[in-house]
């Protein structure tokens, strides 16, 4: 008997990234000065809806303090060099100065140093001393060990973050991380990521989380999509997770902010993320390009030093502007990479929305594959 191979016939759905959609202007416009861009996470409010990614090249205690002064939030990686080394800036310099072909090896060598639990509280205290809301990032496997130490030292927000996070995780451990148990244990807002589907987002929200990070593989320093083939373009991922937020809010009365994490390079990208339903964004490389960032013009992701399967790379992004310029201007550039918050305020005014909630209600996104090229032949030819 000849066994016929089973053929799976499935229709692929279309998904969209930032470069494939556009925002439709509204029938009513408002003054940009009326635009309110507040992001709420638990009891905390941020006037700029921007989180700095938990990357060692971006957020150290000093940068967290600068983000706080700007009305935004910096998230520090508790499993990075700051909790492995008493003096972390030597190892940071070792990574930045390594030849390109040896960068991954340098990352793996630096991050082979064990975590030092006594440094967790010290780094939290340093962030608090800057007058900042202290947000720290931990991977799921280390959350039960490190989160209580961080909260005891004064951490205000715990971010549990991995490449893909779900409410149901199968492992060999007897009792894995359960968010429904973690949340009352730490008694501070818990933000979880990363996620890209409605169903997984809804299950995470049902565990009682206070915020959701959206995105798998879009970051400039991330190679997850190349290494594993896994990912969903950010506009579609945000739309799907925002749908879960709205369903969960209608059912429970609890609003869980959705934060688009990664792939945001310009003000236009930020505006499209919010238009797709995000309440805020997490940004990496644009902030790594600031003079104040500890990476001094370099950036790399949390999965870059993995000893067996690195899913990131060190990128030389260059230090190009101050944090003030990137977030609020003034800008001397016309490519949208500076004054990100100003771009959002103007976009909201073009739609006729004064708050992000109104923006969600009124904005229309359209599929527009030619939006970046239509009428731009002189720009593409470098003749401007």
C-alpha positions, -999 to +999 in steps of 0.1 A: +000+000+000+013+034-009+008+060+018+000+094+004+017+123+021-006+146+040-008+180+024-017+210+046-037+236+027-038+269+045-044+304+033-019+329+046-033+361+061-018+395+052+002+412+079+016+447+080+046+466+093+052+503+097+063+509+061+031+494+046+005+515+063-005+552+066-026+573+089-057+590+074-061+627+086-093+635+104-122+658+094-114+680+123-079+692+133-067+705+167-038+726+179-008+703+187-004+722+220-036+705+231-023+670+225-018+650+258+004+620+254+001+605+289+009+568+295-003+551+327+012+520+342-004+511+374-003+541+397+024+558+376+019+584+348+044+594+322+039+625+301+060+609+272+046+575+263+081+561+257+100+533+275+138+529+270+145+493+262+162+471+288+195+470+269+228+475+286+240+499+260+210+522+267+198+521+303+221+524+333+210+542+365+221+576+351+201+571+319+171+560+339+173+593+357+174+613+325+144+595+311+125+603+343+134+640+340+120+638+304+087+624+317+094+589+302+106+556+317+139+538+315+139+500+321+172+485+333+182+449+326+188+432+359+206+403+341+231+425+323+265+438+331+252+461+358+244+432+381+274+411+370+302+436+376+309+460+404+324+483+377+304+477+345+318+503+322+350+483+315+331+454+302+309+477+282+340+492+266+353+458+259+322+450+239+322+483+220+359+481+211+359+445+198+365+441+161+332+435+142+341+398+135+348+392+172+318+411+186+296+381+194+325+363+210+332+394+232+295+395+242+295+359+252+327+362+272+315+393+291+281+378+299+297+346+311+303+364+344+277+352+370+250+374+383+257+389+417+225+392+437+240+418+460+243+442+430+205+440+423+196+461+453+225+485+448+215+493+412+178+498+422+190+522+449+211+541+424+181+545+401+159+557+430+186+581+440+182+598+406+146+605+415+132+581+389+105+555+389+125+523+390+116+497+364+137+466+361+136+438+335+141+401+343+137+369+322+110+345+334+135+319+346+151+343+370+120+363+380+112+344+412+148+348+424+155+384+414+121+402+415+117+401+453+152+414+458+145+443+435+112+452+450+126+450+485+153+475+474+126+499+461+118+488+425+085+503+414+078+482+382+088+447+373+091+438+336+092+401+329+106+398+294+117+371+270+116+367+232+082+350+234+062+349+267+030+330+272+007+323+302+012+285+296+048+273+295+058+236+295+091+228+311+109+202+332+107+224+363+082+212+390+066+246+394+074+272+368+067+309+368+030+317+372+021+354+369-010+350+390+013+340+419+040+365+411+018+396+411+006+394+447+041+384+458+058+415+445+028+439+449+040+463+422+029+467+386+041+438+365+046+443+327+051+412+306+065+406+272+069+398+245+037+388+227+022+392+192-012+373+191-047+381+204-051+347+221-018+347+240-022+384+250-057+377+264-044+347+284-016+369+299-040+396+308-062+371+326-033+364+349-036+399+362-007+417+345-005+455+344+011+460+309+020+440+278+050+444+255+043+436+218+069+425+193+090+395+183+122+403+164+117+438+149+145+455+168+176+467+149+199+446+171+177+415+171+181+386+147+153+363+161+135+365+128+166+354+108+176+327+133+143+312+140+119+325+114+095+336+141+078+371+142+048+392+131+051+427+117+045+453+143+014+470+130-005+437+128+009+425+161-002+457+179-037+456+163-041+420+175-029+426+211-049+458+213-080+438+204-072+415+234-069+446+256-102+459+246-119+425+250-104+421+284-114+456+295-150+450+284-151+418+303-132+427+335-131+465+337-093+465+340-074+483+313-040+467+305-018+491+285-002+478+253+033+488+245+048+483+211+084+472+216+109+474+187+111+484+151+104+521+158+130+543+141+111+575+133+082+597+146+061+582+119+067+547+132+058+558+167+026+574+155+016+543+135+022+521+166-001+543+186-027+544+158-027+506+157-038+506+193-006+510+214-007+531+246+030+536+245+062+523+228+095+508+239+124+521+219+160+509+217+183+520+189+171+556+186+180+561+223+213+542+219+222+569+194+221+596+221+252+611+236+241+601+271+237+563+264+263+542+281+270+522+249+287+552+233+271+546+199+268+508+200+238+487+208+230+450+213+200+430+225+195+408+256+197+376+235+229+386+217+253+369+242+234+336+243+261+309+246+245+284+222+222+304+198+228+342+198+197+359+185+211+394+182+241+413+171+261+443+181+253+472+159+273+505+154+245+531+155+267+561+163+261+588+189+243+615+170+222+637+193+212+644+228+183+626+245+164+660+246+167+662+208+156+627+201+125+630+224+116+667+220+138+684+196+147+709+183+156+689+152+178+698+123+170+666+106+141+660+081+140+621+084+118+619+115+145+605+138+144+634+162+116+650+182+096+618+185+071+632+210+066+663+189+058+641+159+031+623+179+015+655+191+013+668+155-001+635+142-028+636+169-037+671+159-040+661+123-065+634+133-083+658+157-075+639+189-064+655+221-056+623+241-043+589+231-077+574+240-093+598+215-067+590+190-075+553+192-112+560+187-108+584+157-078+573+138-080+553+106-051+532+092-049+522+055-027+498+037-004+519+017+026+501+002+036+532-018+034+556+011+072+559+015+080+562-023+051+581-039+064+613-054+098+609-037+120+602-067+143+632-059+147+621-023+155+585-033+180+597-058+197+618-032+191+650-052+177+670-022 
